[in-house]
Amino acid sequence: MKNLLFLRNIVSVILSWIPLKAFYPVRNAYFNTRKNGGFTHCILRSLIAVLRYRPIHNEFEKFELADMPGIYIYNIDSKIVRLLYWYGSEGYEGKETLLYQIFCSKATSILELGGNIGYYSILGASANKQARYRVLEPHPISNKILNKNKEFNHLDNLEIIQKAVVGVKTSEQAELNIQIEDTDIAPSGAYLKLQGAEIDRTKKETFLVDLVEAKELIPGVDLIKIDIEGLEQEVLNSILDYLKEKKPFIFLEVRNKAVLLKKYIADVLLTEVDYDLFSISHDRLIKVPKEEIANMNFLKTYGNRDVILINKQLWEKSEIIIDKNMLG
C-alpha cells in the first residue's frame, strides 16, 4: 500500500509539470464519447484514471461540471473535487447523485447531516429551489467550502449550520476528530468519538464543535441524508417516533463494521417502522431482505455503502431502475 501511494505521488508531481490545458482535449473527448461508449471511450477513461491524480486546485477558483451545466464546484485540494472535474457528476458515487436529485425534487423539507464540501447539498438544493434545505457540517474548513459552493450556485434555499448532530446532548460541545489517514483539506471521515459511536480510528487532530439534537431539526422533514461516521443509530433512535409517524425517505451510509446499525435497521426500522431497505447499486435500487442485512457488506456486494430506506407502501418490486421518472 505504501509503495502504491509513493508511486501515485510521483505520478502526481510529474503530471503537475505539464500545463493543465494540455489535457483539455482528453477531458473533452471523454465526455463527448461517454454516451455511446466504445473502444475510444475505454482508452480515454484509462487516461483519465491517471490524469485524475494531477493537482488542479491552483488553476482556477471554480469550475462547471462538464456534464451538468449550471452546477459549479469550488476548486480546492480534495479527492472529491478532482473526481468531479475529470469524471463529471457521476465521478463521485455514480448514479446515486441522480437518484438524490430525483428524491429532492419531490421533497418539501430536506435535512442533510454531514455535508462535507456540499456536493450533495448543491445538487439537492438546485433540484428543488422551492424546498427548504438544511445541511449540517461542523468541520470549520469544510463549512467554509460549503458556503462557497452555496454562493457560486446562488442557492438562497440552502441553509448551512455549523454544528454536529447527536441523539442526546450531554454537553454543548464535543471534539470532532480527524483520522490520520485523511489528508484532504476537507476531511470526509471526520467523526465524534462519543458513547454509542461505532467508530475506531486513529486521530491526528481535533476541533471543538457545537452540538444540536436531531429532534430539534426533524419537524416537517420528509427527506433525510445521514453520513455522520458512527452515530447513525443513536440519531435515528432519537427521532424514532417521528419516523414511525411520517416515514421520511432516508439516505444512509452503512459501513461494513457498523454491526449495531445493521441490527437496528433490521430489528427496528424494517420491523417496527415498516421501511424497506434498498441498496443503491450502479444503475438500480435493489431490495435487501431483512434477514440478509446483519451479514451484508454493501460496498462489496453492490459497489456502494449507501442505502435508501423507503416506506414499505411505495414499491412492491425488488429492483427499481434509477430513472428520472421513477417517482412519477
LOFI-862761 format. One record per residue (C-alpha): residue number from 1; residue in three letters; x, y, z. Coordinates in nm, 4 decimals, padded with zeros to 6 digits. Example, Ala and Ser with C-alpha at 12.3 -4.5 7.8 and 13.67 -1.06 7.14 Angstrom:
2
<1, "Ala", <01.2300, -00.4500, 00.7800>>;
<2, "Ser", <01.3670, -00.1060, 00.7140>>;
END
This chain:
328
<1, "Met", <00.0000, 00.0000, 00.0000>>;
<2, "Lys", <00.2793, 00.2429, 00.0904>>;
<3, "Asn", <00.4577, 00.1645, -00.2385>>;
<4, "Leu", <00.1401, 00.2354, -00.4364>>;
<5, "Leu", <00.0912, 00.5632, -00.2513>>;
<6, "Phe", <00.4524, 00.6596, -00.3241>>;
<7, "Leu", <00.4099, 00.5841, -00.6958>>;
<8, "Arg", <00.0839, 00.7786, -00.7076>>;
<9, "Asn", <00.2543, 01.0809, -00.5539>>;
<10, "Ile", <00.5349, 01.0572, -00.8097>>;
<11, "Val", <00.2790, 01.0487, -01.0927>>;
<12, "Ser", <00.1027, 01.3486, -00.9401>>;
<13, "Val", <00.4242, 01.5512, -00.9320>>;
<14, "Ile", <00.5192, 01.4610, -01.2895>>;
<15, "Leu", <00.1726, 01.5490, -01.4213>>;
<16, "Ser", <00.1833, 01.8855, -01.2417>>;
<17, "Trp", <00.4822, 01.9837, -01.4601>>;
<18, "Ile", <00.2548, 01.9732, -01.7667>>;
<19, "Pro", <00.0101, 02.2632, -01.8178>>;
<20, "Leu", <-00.3462, 02.1567, -01.7370>>;
<21, "Lys", <-00.4744, 02.2948, -02.0690>>;
<22, "Ala", <-00.2675, 02.0282, -02.2467>>;
<23, "Phe", <-00.5126, 01.7733, -02.1076>>;
<24, "Tyr", <-00.8299, 01.9607, -02.2075>>;
<25, "Pro", <-00.8711, 01.7615, -02.5352>>;
<26, "Val", <-00.8606, 01.4325, -02.3437>>;
<27, "Arg", <-01.1185, 01.5512, -02.0900>>;
<28, "Asn", <-01.3485, 01.6932, -02.3591>>;
<29, "Ala", <-01.3246, 01.3788, -02.5719>>;
<30, "Tyr", <-01.4020, 01.1654, -02.2677>>;
<31, "Phe", <-01.7348, 01.3440, -02.2138>>;
<32, "Asn", <-01.8160, 01.3521, -02.5868>>;
<33, "Thr", <-01.7772, 00.9738, -02.6159>>;
<34, "Arg", <-01.9323, 00.8729, -02.2831>>;
<35, "Lys", <-02.2878, 00.8314, -02.4082>>;
<36, "Asn", <-02.2020, 00.5828, -02.6844>>;
<37, "Gly", <-01.9039, 00.4215, -02.5117>>;
<38, "Gly", <-01.6888, 00.2051, -02.7364>>;
<39, "Phe", <-01.3175, 00.1405, -02.7635>>;
<40, "Thr", <-01.2169, 00.5074, -02.7862>>;
<41, "His", <-01.4051, 00.5883, -02.4673>>;
<42, "Cys", <-01.2393, 00.2971, -02.2858>>;
<43, "Ile", <-00.8961, 00.4309, -02.3835>>;
<44, "Leu", <-00.9896, 00.7823, -02.2722>>;
<45, "Arg", <-01.1248, 00.6501, -01.9420>>;
<46, "Ser", <-00.7926, 00.4760, -01.8802>>;
<47, "Leu", <-00.6096, 00.8023, -01.9449>>;
<48, "Ile", <-00.8416, 00.9920, -01.7121>>;
<49, "Ala", <-00.7752, 00.7287, -01.4443>>;
<50, "Val", <-00.4156, 00.8546, -01.4425>>;
<51, "Leu", <-00.4797, 01.2246, -01.5053>>;
<52, "Arg", <-00.7158, 01.2480, -01.2074>>;
<53, "Tyr", <-00.4142, 01.2500, -00.9780>>;
<54, "Arg", <-00.2931, 01.5798, -01.1245>>;
<55, "Pro", <-00.3411, 01.8682, -00.8770>>;
<56, "Ile", <-00.5849, 02.1257, -01.0144>>;
<57, "His", <-00.6568, 02.3476, -00.7131>>;
<58, "Asn", <-00.4095, 02.6195, -00.8166>>;
<59, "Glu", <-00.5520, 02.6550, -01.1684>>;
<60, "Phe", <-00.8895, 02.8298, -01.1169>>;
<61, "Glu", <-01.1278, 02.9227, -00.8375>>;
<62, "Lys", <-01.4256, 02.7188, -00.9576>>;
<63, "Phe", <-01.5376, 02.5028, -01.2476>>;
<64, "Glu", <-01.8662, 02.3972, -01.4040>>;
<65, "Leu", <-01.9469, 02.0268, -01.4059>>;
<66, "Ala", <-01.8809, 01.9153, -01.7626>>;
<67, "Asp", <-02.1968, 01.7045, -01.7809>>;
<68, "Met", <-02.4205, 01.9224, -01.5649>>;
<69, "Pro", <-02.4285, 02.2821, -01.6910>>;
<70, "Gly", <-02.5135, 02.5380, -01.4238>>;
<71, "Ile", <-02.3599, 02.3443, -01.1336>>;
<72, "Tyr", <-02.0339, 02.4967, -01.0087>>;
<73, "Ile", <-01.7749, 02.3441, -00.7778>>;
<74, "Tyr", <-01.5309, 02.5417, -00.5631>>;
<75, "Asn", <-01.1882, 02.4183, -00.6666>>;
<76, "Ile", <-00.9907, 02.3067, -00.3622>>;
<77, "Asp", <-00.7342, 02.0364, -00.2892>>;
<78, "Ser", <-00.9751, 01.7466, -00.2469>>;
<79, "Lys", <-01.0081, 01.3963, -00.3909>>;
<80, "Ile", <-01.3815, 01.4528, -00.4388>>;
<81, "Val", <-01.3239, 01.7745, -00.6327>>;
<82, "Arg", <-01.0690, 01.6108, -00.8644>>;
<83, "Leu", <-01.3068, 01.3236, -00.9365>>;
<84, "Leu", <-01.5832, 01.5700, -01.0231>>;
<85, "Tyr", <-01.3536, 01.7684, -01.2522>>;
<86, "Trp", <-01.2284, 01.4682, -01.4504>>;
<87, "Tyr", <-01.5364, 01.2433, -01.4478>>;
<88, "Gly", <-01.8258, 01.4851, -01.4055>>;
<89, "Ser", <-02.1379, 01.4379, -01.1940>>;
<90, "Glu", <-02.1021, 01.0591, -01.1846>>;
<91, "Gly", <-01.7378, 01.0765, -01.0822>>;
<92, "Tyr", <-01.8315, 01.0634, -00.7181>>;
<93, "Glu", <-02.0803, 00.7919, -00.6131>>;
<94, "Gly", <-02.2146, 00.7377, -00.9651>>;
<95, "Lys", <-02.5892, 00.7294, -01.0285>>;
<96, "Glu", <-02.6633, 00.7953, -00.6611>>;
<97, "Thr", <-02.6265, 01.1659, -00.7342>>;
<98, "Leu", <-02.9048, 01.1456, -00.9944>>;
<99, "Leu", <-03.1154, 00.9415, -00.7515>>;
<100, "Tyr", <-03.0680, 01.2032, -00.4831>>;
<101, "Gln", <-03.1762, 01.4834, -00.7162>>;
<102, "Ile", <-03.4882, 01.2886, -00.8111>>;
<103, "Phe", <-03.5944, 01.2430, -00.4496>>;
<104, "Cys", <-03.5065, 01.6019, -00.3564>>;
<105, "Ser", <-03.7173, 01.7303, -00.6472>>;
<106, "Lys", <-04.0271, 01.5801, -00.4795>>;
<107, "Ala", <-03.9444, 01.6798, -00.1210>>;
<108, "Thr", <-04.0635, 01.9841, 00.0741>>;
<109, "Ser", <-03.8076, 01.9882, 00.3577>>;
<110, "Ile", <-03.4662, 01.8210, 00.3337>>;
<111, "Leu", <-03.2191, 01.7643, 00.6147>>;
<112, "Glu", <-02.8605, 01.6588, 00.5367>>;
<113, "Leu", <-02.6492, 01.5510, 00.8323>>;
<114, "Gly", <-02.2829, 01.5672, 00.7364>>;
<115, "Gly", <-02.2324, 01.7849, 00.4301>>;
<116, "Asn", <-01.8536, 01.7900, 00.3790>>;
<117, "Ile", <-01.7848, 02.0258, 00.0839>>;
<118, "Gly", <-02.1527, 02.0371, -00.0078>>;
<119, "Tyr", <-02.1654, 01.8411, -00.3334>>;
<120, "Tyr", <-02.4917, 01.6665, -00.2438>>;
<121, "Ser", <-02.6159, 01.9890, -00.0855>>;
<122, "Ile", <-02.5888, 02.1908, -00.4066>>;
<123, "Leu", <-02.7339, 01.9097, -00.6159>>;
<124, "Gly", <-03.0302, 01.8639, -00.3832>>;
<125, "Ala", <-03.0969, 02.2330, -00.3286>>;
<126, "Ser", <-03.0639, 02.3032, -00.7029>>;
<127, "Ala", <-03.3062, 02.0239, -00.7897>>;
<128, "Asn", <-03.5839, 02.1896, -00.5886>>;
<129, "Lys", <-03.5405, 02.5571, -00.5073>>;
<130, "Gln", <-03.8880, 02.5670, -00.3524>>;
<131, "Ala", <-03.7886, 02.3174, -00.0836>>;
<132, "Arg", <-03.6297, 02.4049, 00.2475>>;
<133, "Tyr", <-03.2834, 02.2514, 00.2503>>;
<134, "Arg", <-03.0691, 02.2441, 00.5674>>;
<135, "Val", <-02.7245, 02.0898, 00.5900>>;
<136, "Leu", <-02.5067, 02.0404, 00.8981>>;
<137, "Glu", <-02.1294, 02.0495, 00.8626>>;
<138, "Pro", <-01.9263, 02.1083, 01.1804>>;
<139, "His", <-01.5725, 02.0999, 01.0397>>;
<140, "Pro", <-01.4626, 02.4663, 01.0031>>;
<141, "Ile", <-01.2803, 02.4315, 00.6695>>;
<142, "Ser", <-01.5437, 02.2067, 00.5130>>;
<143, "Asn", <-01.8095, 02.4522, 00.6293>>;
<144, "Lys", <-01.6332, 02.7442, 00.4571>>;
<145, "Ile", <-01.6053, 02.5443, 00.1339>>;
<146, "Leu", <-01.9727, 02.4509, 00.1565>>;
<147, "Asn", <-02.0622, 02.8192, 00.1908>>;
<148, "Lys", <-01.8528, 02.8968, -00.1188>>;
<149, "Asn", <-02.0408, 02.6330, -00.3173>>;
<150, "Lys", <-02.3690, 02.7826, -00.1994>>;
<151, "Glu", <-02.2516, 03.1256, -00.3144>>;
<152, "Phe", <-02.1326, 03.0056, -00.6567>>;
<153, "Asn", <-02.4627, 02.8287, -00.7222>>;
<154, "His", <-02.6897, 03.1098, -00.5892>>;
<155, "Leu", <-02.8881, 02.8830, -00.3577>>;
<156, "Asp", <-03.0973, 03.1015, -00.1290>>;
<157, "Asn", <-03.2962, 02.7962, -00.0128>>;
<158, "Leu", <-02.9818, 02.6287, 00.1263>>;
<159, "Glu", <-02.9223, 02.6848, 00.4989>>;
<160, "Ile", <-02.5808, 02.5813, 00.6335>>;
<161, "Ile", <-02.5481, 02.5040, 01.0033>>;
<162, "Gln", <-02.2038, 02.4708, 01.1599>>;
<163, "Lys", <-02.2944, 02.2107, 01.4207>>;
<164, "Ala", <-02.2646, 01.8354, 01.4713>>;
<165, "Val", <-02.5800, 01.6323, 01.5284>>;
<166, "Val", <-02.6284, 01.3908, 01.8178>>;
<167, "Gly", <-02.9213, 01.1963, 01.9575>>;
<168, "Val", <-02.8989, 01.3338, 02.3106>>;
<169, "Lys", <-02.6686, 01.6142, 02.4244>>;
<170, "Thr", <-02.4748, 01.5645, 02.7450>>;
<171, "Ser", <-02.2780, 01.8852, 02.6791>>;
<172, "Glu", <-02.2957, 02.1789, 02.4418>>;
<173, "Gln", <-01.9735, 02.0882, 02.2586>>;
<174, "Ala", <-01.7663, 01.7839, 02.1671>>;
<175, "Glu", <-01.4385, 01.7025, 01.9929>>;
<176, "Leu", <-01.4550, 01.6391, 01.6198>>;
<177, "Asn", <-01.1689, 01.4044, 01.5314>>;
<178, "Ile", <-00.9817, 01.3823, 01.2014>>;
<179, "Gln", <-00.8363, 01.0407, 01.1230>>;
<180, "Ile", <-00.4670, 01.0162, 01.0483>>;
<181, "Glu", <-00.5228, 00.8644, 00.7023>>;
<182, "Asp", <-00.7325, 01.1606, 00.5842>>;
<183, "Thr", <-00.5120, 01.4109, 00.4009>>;
<184, "Asp", <-00.7808, 01.6205, 00.2293>>;
<185, "Ile", <-00.8266, 01.9847, 00.3294>>;
<186, "Ala", <-01.1948, 01.8932, 00.3812>>;
<187, "Pro", <-01.1797, 01.5548, 00.5574>>;
<188, "Ser", <-01.4588, 01.3190, 00.4583>>;
<189, "Gly", <-01.4164, 01.0901, 00.7599>>;
<190, "Ala", <-01.4357, 01.3403, 01.0473>>;
<191, "Tyr", <-01.6110, 01.1854, 01.3462>>;
<192, "Leu", <-01.7321, 01.2459, 01.7006>>;
<193, "Lys", <-01.5973, 00.9933, 01.9486>>;
<194, "Leu", <-01.8952, 00.9738, 02.1823>>;
<195, "Gln", <-02.0619, 00.6939, 02.3734>>;
<196, "Gly", <-02.2506, 00.4697, 02.1325>>;
<197, "Ala", <-02.0418, 00.5659, 01.8271>>;
<198, "Glu", <-01.9415, 00.2671, 01.6115>>;
<199, "Ile", <-01.6049, 00.4072, 01.5110>>;
<200, "Asp", <-01.2465, 00.3148, 01.5904>>;
<201, "Arg", <-00.9856, 00.5270, 01.4170>>;
<202, "Thr", <-00.6526, 00.6863, 01.4967>>;
<203, "Lys", <-00.6914, 01.0622, 01.5166>>;
<204, "Lys", <-00.4355, 01.3212, 01.4098>>;
<205, "Glu", <-00.6138, 01.6380, 01.5220>>;
<206, "Thr", <-00.9365, 01.7560, 01.6834>>;
<207, "Phe", <-01.1717, 02.0528, 01.6646>>;
<208, "Leu", <-01.4176, 02.1600, 01.9318>>;
<209, "Val", <-01.7629, 02.1895, 01.7718>>;
<210, "Asp", <-02.1131, 02.2854, 01.8835>>;
<211, "Leu", <-02.3806, 02.0167, 01.9106>>;
<212, "Val", <-02.7502, 02.0007, 01.8283>>;
<213, "Glu", <-03.0028, 01.7249, 01.8945>>;
<214, "Ala", <-03.1725, 01.5644, 01.5951>>;
<215, "Lys", <-03.5200, 01.6167, 01.7443>>;
<216, "Glu", <-03.4686, 01.9954, 01.7182>>;
<217, "Leu", <-03.4198, 01.9680, 01.3421>>;
<218, "Ile", <-03.6604, 01.6953, 01.2340>>;
<219, "Pro", <-04.0111, 01.8544, 01.2427>>;
<220, "Gly", <-04.1533, 01.8824, 00.8901>>;
<221, "Val", <-03.8673, 01.6939, 00.7216>>;
<222, "Asp", <-03.9631, 01.4425, 00.4507>>;
<223, "Leu", <-03.6130, 01.3518, 00.3287>>;
<224, "Ile", <-03.3028, 01.2890, 00.5414>>;
<225, "Lys", <-02.9471, 01.2193, 00.4295>>;
<226, "Ile", <-02.7192, 01.0859, 00.7030>>;
<227, "Asp", <-02.3424, 01.0442, 00.6817>>;
<228, "Ile", <-02.2137, 01.1017, 01.0346>>;
<229, "Glu", <-01.9462, 00.8369, 01.0818>>;
<230, "Gly", <-02.0700, 00.6071, 01.3550>>;
<231, "Leu", <-02.3534, 00.7949, 01.5276>>;
<232, "Glu", <-02.6279, 00.6946, 01.2851>>;
<233, "Gln", <-02.8036, 00.4532, 01.5184>>;
<234, "Glu", <-02.8136, 00.6973, 01.8099>>;
<235, "Val", <-02.9502, 00.9778, 01.5935>>;
<236, "Leu", <-03.2120, 00.7604, 01.4230>>;
<237, "Asn", <-03.3312, 00.6202, 01.7554>>;
<238, "Ser", <-03.3721, 00.9709, 01.8988>>;
<239, "Ile", <-03.6282, 01.0543, 01.6255>>;
<240, "Leu", <-03.7923, 00.7118, 01.6119>>;
<241, "Asp", <-04.1401, 00.8411, 01.6941>>;
<242, "Tyr", <-04.1190, 01.0862, 01.4033>>;
<243, "Leu", <-04.0007, 00.8115, 01.1686>>;
<244, "Lys", <-04.2947, 00.5915, 01.2685>>;
<245, "Glu", <-04.5437, 00.8714, 01.2095>>;
<246, "Lys", <-04.4078, 01.0402, 00.8954>>;
<247, "Lys", <-04.1756, 00.7810, 00.7333>>;
<248, "Pro", <-03.9450, 01.0294, 00.5587>>;
<249, "Phe", <-03.7094, 00.8945, 00.2938>>;
<250, "Ile", <-03.3672, 00.8230, 00.4451>>;
<251, "Phe", <-03.0384, 00.8123, 00.2533>>;
<252, "Leu", <-02.7937, 00.6379, 00.4842>>;
<253, "Glu", <-02.4323, 00.5216, 00.4755>>;
<254, "Val", <-02.3896, 00.1707, 00.6207>>;
<255, "Arg", <-02.0277, 00.0735, 00.6791>>;
<256, "Asn", <-01.9420, -00.2944, 00.6956>>;
<257, "Lys", <-01.8248, -00.2672, 01.0579>>;
<258, "Ala", <-02.1433, -00.0896, 01.1703>>;
<259, "Val", <-02.2793, -00.4040, 01.3369>>;
<260, "Leu", <-02.5195, -00.2277, 01.5729>>;
<261, "Leu", <-02.6554, -00.0045, 01.2963>>;
<262, "Lys", <-02.7304, -00.3009, 01.0701>>;
<263, "Lys", <-02.9073, -00.4778, 01.3553>>;
<264, "Tyr", <-03.1062, -00.1606, 01.4311>>;
<265, "Ile", <-03.2124, -00.1308, 01.0680>>;
<266, "Ala", <-03.3365, -00.4901, 01.0573>>;
<267, "Asp", <-03.4946, -00.5102, 01.4030>>;
<268, "Val", <-03.6409, -00.1614, 01.4313>>;
<269, "Leu", <-03.6613, 00.0325, 01.1039>>;
<270, "Leu", <-03.7770, -00.2588, 00.8890>>;
<271, "Thr", <-03.9790, -00.4358, 01.1587>>;
<272, "Glu", <-04.1341, -00.1623, 01.3723>>;
<273, "Val", <-04.1372, 00.1342, 01.1334>>;
<274, "Asp", <-04.2270, -00.0631, 00.8175>>;
<275, "Tyr", <-03.9471, 00.0600, 00.5954>>;
<276, "Asp", <-03.7985, -00.1315, 00.3052>>;
<277, "Leu", <-03.4238, -00.1066, 00.2545>>;
<278, "Phe", <-03.2878, -00.0683, -00.0977>>;
<279, "Ser", <-02.9184, -00.0824, -00.1766>>;
<280, "Ile", <-02.8040, 00.1751, -00.4319>>;
<281, "Ser", <-02.6156, -00.0178, -00.6980>>;
<282, "His", <-02.4679, 00.1071, -01.0262>>;
<283, "Asp", <-02.7949, 00.1769, -01.2085>>;
<284, "Arg", <-03.0761, 00.0498, -00.9868>>;
<285, "Leu", <-03.2170, 00.0071, -00.6395>>;
<286, "Ile", <-03.2148, -00.3496, -00.5091>>;
<287, "Lys", <-03.4321, -00.4502, -00.2136>>;
<288, "Val", <-03.2338, -00.6250, 00.0586>>;
<289, "Pro", <-03.4258, -00.8794, 00.2709>>;
<290, "Lys", <-03.4254, -00.8122, 00.6426>>;
<291, "Glu", <-03.2577, -01.1469, 00.7122>>;
<292, "Glu", <-02.9535, -01.0569, 00.4993>>;
<293, "Ile", <-02.8742, -00.7158, 00.6448>>;
<294, "Ala", <-02.6750, -00.8250, 00.9520>>;
<295, "Asn", <-02.4092, -01.0009, 00.7435>>;
<296, "Met", <-02.4258, -00.7751, 00.4408>>;
<297, "Asn", <-02.1176, -00.5951, 00.3112>>;
<298, "Phe", <-02.2972, -00.3372, 00.0974>>;
<299, "Leu", <-01.9823, -00.1972, -00.0616>>;
<300, "Lys", <-01.8511, -00.5397, -00.1640>>;
<301, "Thr", <-02.1880, -00.6708, -00.2815>>;
<302, "Tyr", <-02.3366, -00.3667, -00.4519>>;
<303, "Gly", <-02.0387, -00.1344, -00.5003>>;
<304, "Asn", <-02.1805, 00.1278, -00.2643>>;
<305, "Arg", <-02.2119, 00.1721, 00.1129>>;
<306, "Asp", <-02.5198, 00.3904, 00.0759>>;
<307, "Val", <-02.8757, 00.2651, 00.1023>>;
<308, "Ile", <-03.2170, 00.4244, 00.0975>>;
<309, "Leu", <-03.4992, 00.3480, 00.3419>>;
<310, "Ile", <-03.8425, 00.3802, 00.1840>>;
<311, "Asn", <-04.1969, 00.3426, 00.3144>>;
<312, "Lys", <-04.2946, -00.0200, 00.2519>>;
<313, "Gln", <-04.6108, 00.1008, 00.0810>>;
<314, "Leu", <-04.4252, 00.2737, -00.2035>>;
<315, "Trp", <-04.2881, -00.0121, -00.4157>>;
<316, "Glu", <-04.3624, -00.3826, -00.4415>>;
<317, "Lys", <-04.0811, -00.4543, -00.6873>>;
<318, "Ser", <-03.7486, -00.5897, -00.5662>>;
<319, "Glu", <-03.5491, -00.3896, -00.8236>>;
<320, "Ile", <-03.6095, -00.0340, -00.9449>>;
<321, "Ile", <-03.4139, 00.1205, -01.2331>>;
<322, "Ile", <-03.2755, 00.4644, -01.1432>>;
<323, "Asp", <-03.4632, 00.6865, -01.3845>>;
<324, "Lys", <-03.5827, 01.0465, -01.3827>>;
<325, "Asn", <-03.9448, 00.9303, -01.3833>>;
<326, "Met", <-03.9128, 00.6688, -01.1078>>;
<327, "Leu", <-04.1220, 00.8719, -00.8626>>;
<328, "Gly", <-04.3872, 00.9678, -01.1152>>;
END
